Amino acid sequence: MLAEERQKRQENLIDKIQVLSKNLFENETEIRRMALKLKEVYSSDFRHSYSEFFPAILDINQSSDGNLDFLAENLERLRNYVEEDFITGKNEFTEMHKSFDKLCDHLNLEISRVRYSSQNDEKTNDLSRRLETAREEMNTSTKKLSKASKKAESIQTELISVVSVFSAIVISFSGSLSFIGSAINGIRDTYICKMILTLLICGFILFNTTFLLMYLVGKIIGRSILADCESEKCDCKNGEKPKCAELKKIRKRLPYVFYFNIVIILFTIIDILVWLGDKELF
């Protein structure tokens, strides 16, 4: 047989293998029809080329319309049909019996190789996915650990700062009380308006100093001690409502500080007016 004819028959055989992988035989008529086509291929002492089967089987395994299980099952049915013909003595397929038997062995061997290779590829891909997942989890854990370390350092710094500020508050409060006590002892025999003025000034200084220290603590720990306003920046915009003035902003965000200082200032003014009135009378 010429090489050109052998190549044509080999390609024809590959086409038949492709067909066998698409659907299972539904009846014996289809089995016989395919057996006759293969008999025609194997006529004139044709020998198939084993080396070309692996690419064909690999292509079937990778295609969407091919199925290696269908191919293996159809080959087994064809082999049984051809062997039954040989055993019963009909001898219709005697010429292709040995060649077809080798074809089945070769194809089953290649099917096993491809399946084994696919299993290894699947295991490799699964291992790669697990490694990638583990790498991502490790990176996430590393970032969280780094973030936690920075947060711990920040908390430590903030804690030291807060403790220092609170210590300053306690010291300033104690010192202010001692100062007020000393001032009262020094002016207890003096004019009442003068004593009240001294107490008001000391109270004004003590309250505002304590507030400033508390405000500093809030800034350090990221907590605001200001009252809520209509907007985050206290621009008081509500439709056509104009922006708040600075004094109004203080009244809205710091009502306790605002009204305490207003009361202190009012009492101070009243005390001074009373003091001046007493001087004019005498």
C-alpha positions as CSV (number, residue, x, y, z in Angstrom):
1,M,0.0,0.0,0.0
2,L,1.3,3.4,-1.0
3,A,2.1,5.9,1.7
4,E,-0.5,8.3,0.4
5,E,-3.2,5.7,0.6
6,R,-2.1,4.6,4.1
7,Q,-2.3,8.3,5.3
8,K,-5.8,8.7,3.9
9,R,-6.9,5.6,5.7
10,Q,-5.3,6.7,8.9
11,E,-7.1,10.0,8.7
12,N,-10.3,8.1,7.9
13,L,-9.8,5.9,11.0
14,I,-9.2,9.0,13.2
15,D,-12.5,10.4,11.9
16,K,-14.3,7.2,12.9
17,I,-12.7,7.3,16.3
18,Q,-14.0,10.9,16.7
19,V,-17.5,9.7,15.7
20,L,-17.4,6.9,18.2
21,S,-16.7,9.3,21.0
22,K,-19.8,11.5,20.5
23,N,-22.7,9.1,21.1
24,L,-23.3,5.5,22.3
25,F,-24.7,2.9,19.9
26,E,-28.4,2.7,20.2
27,N,-28.9,-0.7,18.5
28,E,-27.0,-3.5,16.7
29,T,-27.7,-1.9,13.3
30,E,-25.5,1.1,14.2
31,I,-22.8,-1.3,15.5
32,R,-22.8,-3.3,12.2
33,R,-22.8,-0.1,10.1
34,M,-19.6,1.1,11.9
35,A,-18.0,-2.4,11.8
36,L,-18.5,-2.4,8.0
37,K,-16.9,1.1,7.7
38,L,-13.9,-0.1,9.8
39,K,-13.7,-3.3,7.6
40,E,-13.3,-1.1,4.6
41,V,-10.5,0.9,6.3
42,Y,-8.6,-2.2,7.3
43,S,-8.9,-3.9,3.8
44,S,-5.8,-4.5,1.7
45,D,-3.6,-5.3,4.7
46,F,-3.8,-1.8,6.2
47,R,-2.0,-1.2,9.5
48,H,-2.8,1.8,11.7
49,S,-0.2,4.1,13.1
50,Y,-0.2,3.9,16.9
51,S,1.7,7.2,17.3
52,E,-1.2,9.3,16.0
53,F,-3.7,8.0,18.5
54,F,-2.6,10.0,21.5
55,P,-3.2,13.4,19.9
56,A,-6.6,12.2,18.8
57,I,-7.6,10.9,22.2
58,L,-6.2,14.1,23.8
59,D,-8.3,16.2,21.4
60,I,-11.4,14.2,22.3
61,N,-10.8,14.7,26.0
62,Q,-10.4,18.5,25.6
63,S,-13.4,18.9,23.2
64,S,-16.9,19.7,24.4
65,D,-18.7,17.2,22.2
66,G,-16.4,14.2,22.7
67,N,-16.5,11.7,25.6
68,L,-13.8,9.1,26.3
69,D,-16.4,6.9,28.2
70,F,-18.5,6.8,25.1
71,L,-15.5,5.9,23.0
72,A,-14.4,3.0,25.3
73,E,-17.9,1.6,25.5
74,N,-18.5,1.7,21.8
75,L,-15.1,0.1,21.1
76,E,-16.0,-2.7,23.5
77,R,-19.4,-3.3,21.8
78,L,-17.6,-3.3,18.4
79,R,-15.0,-5.8,19.6
80,N,-17.7,-8.1,21.0
81,Y,-19.6,-7.9,17.7
82,V,-16.5,-8.7,15.6
83,E,-15.4,-11.6,18.0
84,E,-18.9,-13.0,17.9
85,D,-18.7,-13.0,14.1
86,F,-15.3,-14.8,14.3
87,I,-16.6,-17.4,16.9
88,T,-19.8,-18.2,15.1
89,G,-17.8,-18.8,11.9
90,K,-19.5,-16.2,9.8
91,N,-16.1,-14.8,8.9
92,E,-17.5,-11.5,7.6
93,F,-14.9,-9.5,9.6
94,T,-12.1,-12.1,9.7
95,E,-9.8,-9.8,7.7
96,M,-9.9,-7.0,10.2
97,H,-10.2,-9.2,13.4
98,K,-6.6,-9.0,14.6
99,S,-6.0,-5.4,13.4
100,F,-9.2,-4.2,15.1
101,D,-8.3,-6.1,18.3
102,K,-5.0,-4.3,18.3
103,L,-6.8,-1.0,17.6
104,C,-9.0,-1.5,20.7
105,D,-5.9,-2.3,22.9
106,H,-4.0,0.7,21.6
107,L,-7.0,3.1,22.0
108,N,-7.8,1.8,25.5
109,L,-4.1,2.3,26.5
110,E,-4.2,5.9,25.2
111,I,-7.5,6.5,27.0
112,S,-5.9,5.3,30.3
113,R,-2.9,7.5,29.7
114,V,-5.0,10.6,29.0
115,R,-7.2,9.9,32.0
116,Y,-4.2,9.5,34.3
117,S,-2.7,12.6,32.9
118,S,-5.9,14.5,33.5
119,Q,-6.1,13.3,37.1
120,N,-2.6,14.5,37.7
121,D,-3.3,17.8,36.1
122,E,-6.4,18.2,38.2
123,K,-4.5,17.4,41.3
124,T,-1.8,19.8,40.3
125,N,-4.4,22.5,39.7
126,D,-6.1,21.8,43.0
127,L,-2.7,22.0,44.8
128,S,-2.0,25.3,43.0
129,R,-5.3,26.7,44.0
130,R,-4.7,25.6,47.6
131,L,-1.3,27.2,47.6
132,E,-2.7,30.4,46.1
133,T,-5.4,30.4,48.8
134,A,-2.9,29.8,51.5
135,R,-0.7,32.6,50.1
136,E,-3.6,35.0,50.1
137,E,-4.6,34.0,53.6
138,M,-1.0,34.4,54.7
139,N,-0.8,37.9,53.1
140,T,-4.1,38.9,54.7
141,S,-2.9,37.6,58.1
142,T,0.4,39.5,57.7
143,K,-1.4,42.7,56.9
144,K,-3.8,42.2,59.9
145,L,-0.8,41.4,62.1
146,S,1.0,44.5,60.9
147,K,-2.1,46.6,61.4
148,A,-2.6,45.2,64.9
149,S,1.0,45.9,65.8
150,K,0.7,49.5,64.6
151,K,-2.6,49.8,66.5
152,A,-1.0,48.4,69.6
153,E,1.9,50.9,69.4
154,S,-0.6,53.7,68.8
155,I,-2.8,52.6,71.7
156,Q,0.3,52.4,73.9
157,T,1.3,56.0,72.9
158,E,-2.3,57.2,73.3
159,L,-2.5,55.6,76.7
160,I,0.7,57.2,77.9
161,S,-0.6,60.6,76.6
162,V,-4.0,60.2,78.2
163,V,-2.5,59.2,81.5
164,S,-0.2,62.1,81.3
165,V,-3.0,64.5,80.5
166,F,-5.3,63.1,83.2
167,S,-2.4,63.5,85.7
168,A,-2.1,67.1,84.6
169,I,-5.8,67.5,85.1
170,V,-5.6,66.1,88.6
171,I,-2.6,68.1,89.5
172,S,-4.0,71.3,88.0
173,F,-7.4,70.7,89.8
174,S,-5.7,70.0,93.1
175,G,-3.4,73.0,92.7
176,S,-6.3,75.2,91.8
177,L,-8.3,74.1,94.8
178,S,-5.2,74.8,97.0
179,F,-4.8,78.2,95.3
180,I,-8.5,79.0,95.8
181,G,-8.3,77.9,99.5
182,S,-5.2,80.1,100.0
183,A,-6.9,83.0,98.3
184,I,-10.0,82.7,100.4
185,N,-7.9,82.5,103.6
186,G,-6.0,85.6,102.5
187,I,-9.1,87.7,101.7
188,R,-11.6,86.4,104.2
189,D,-11.5,89.6,106.2
190,T,-11.6,91.8,103.1
191,Y,-14.6,93.3,101.2
192,I,-17.2,90.7,100.2
193,C,-17.4,91.9,96.5
194,K,-13.6,91.5,96.2
195,M,-13.7,88.0,97.6
196,I,-16.6,87.0,95.2
197,L,-14.6,88.5,92.2
198,T,-11.6,86.5,93.2
199,L,-13.6,83.3,93.4
200,L,-15.3,83.9,90.1
201,I,-11.9,84.5,88.3
202,C,-10.5,81.4,89.9
203,G,-13.5,79.3,88.9
204,F,-13.4,80.7,85.3
205,I,-9.7,79.7,85.0
206,L,-10.1,76.3,86.6
207,F,-13.1,75.3,84.5
208,N,-11.7,76.4,81.2
209,T,-8.3,74.9,81.9
210,T,-9.9,71.6,82.8
211,F,-12.0,71.7,79.6
212,L,-9.0,72.4,77.4
213,L,-7.2,69.4,79.0
214,M,-10.3,67.2,78.4
215,Y,-10.5,68.4,74.8
216,L,-6.9,67.4,74.3
217,V,-7.6,63.9,75.7
218,G,-10.5,63.6,73.2
219,K,-8.2,64.6,70.3
220,I,-5.6,62.0,71.3
221,I,-8.0,59.1,71.6
222,G,-10.0,60.2,68.5
223,R,-13.2,60.9,70.5
224,S,-15.1,64.2,70.3
225,I,-16.5,65.8,73.4
226,L,-18.4,68.3,71.3
227,A,-22.2,68.2,71.0
228,D,-23.8,67.0,67.7
229,C,-24.8,69.7,65.2
230,E,-27.0,69.6,62.1
231,S,-24.1,68.8,59.9
232,E,-20.7,67.2,60.4
233,K,-18.8,70.5,59.9
234,C,-21.5,72.5,61.7
235,D,-22.2,74.7,58.7
236,C,-25.9,74.6,59.8
237,K,-27.0,74.4,56.2
238,N,-30.6,73.3,56.0
239,G,-32.1,74.4,52.7
240,E,-31.6,78.2,52.5
241,K,-30.4,78.4,56.1
242,P,-27.1,80.5,56.3
243,K,-23.9,79.3,57.9
244,C,-23.6,79.7,61.7
245,A,-21.5,82.5,63.1
246,E,-18.5,81.5,65.2
247,L,-20.3,82.4,68.5
248,K,-23.4,80.5,67.5
249,K,-21.2,77.5,66.6
250,I,-19.6,77.5,70.0
251,R,-23.1,77.7,71.6
252,K,-24.3,74.7,69.6
253,R,-21.2,72.5,69.9
254,L,-20.1,73.5,73.4
255,P,-23.3,74.5,75.3
256,Y,-22.0,73.6,78.8
257,V,-18.8,75.7,78.2
258,F,-20.7,78.6,76.6
259,Y,-23.4,78.9,79.3
260,F,-21.0,78.4,82.2
261,N,-18.7,81.2,80.9
262,I,-21.7,83.4,80.2
263,V,-22.9,82.9,83.8
264,I,-19.4,83.6,85.2
265,I,-19.1,86.8,83.1
266,L,-22.6,88.0,84.2
267,F,-21.8,87.4,87.8
268,T,-18.5,89.1,87.4
269,I,-20.1,92.2,85.8
270,I,-22.8,92.3,88.5
271,D,-20.2,92.0,91.2
272,I,-18.1,94.8,89.8
273,L,-21.1,97.0,89.4
274,V,-22.1,96.4,93.0
275,W,-18.5,97.0,94.2
276,L,-18.4,100.3,92.3
277,G,-21.8,101.3,93.7
278,D,-20.7,100.7,97.2
279,K,-17.6,102.9,96.6
280,E,-19.8,105.8,95.4
281,L,-22.0,105.5,98.5
282,F,-19.1,105.8,100.8
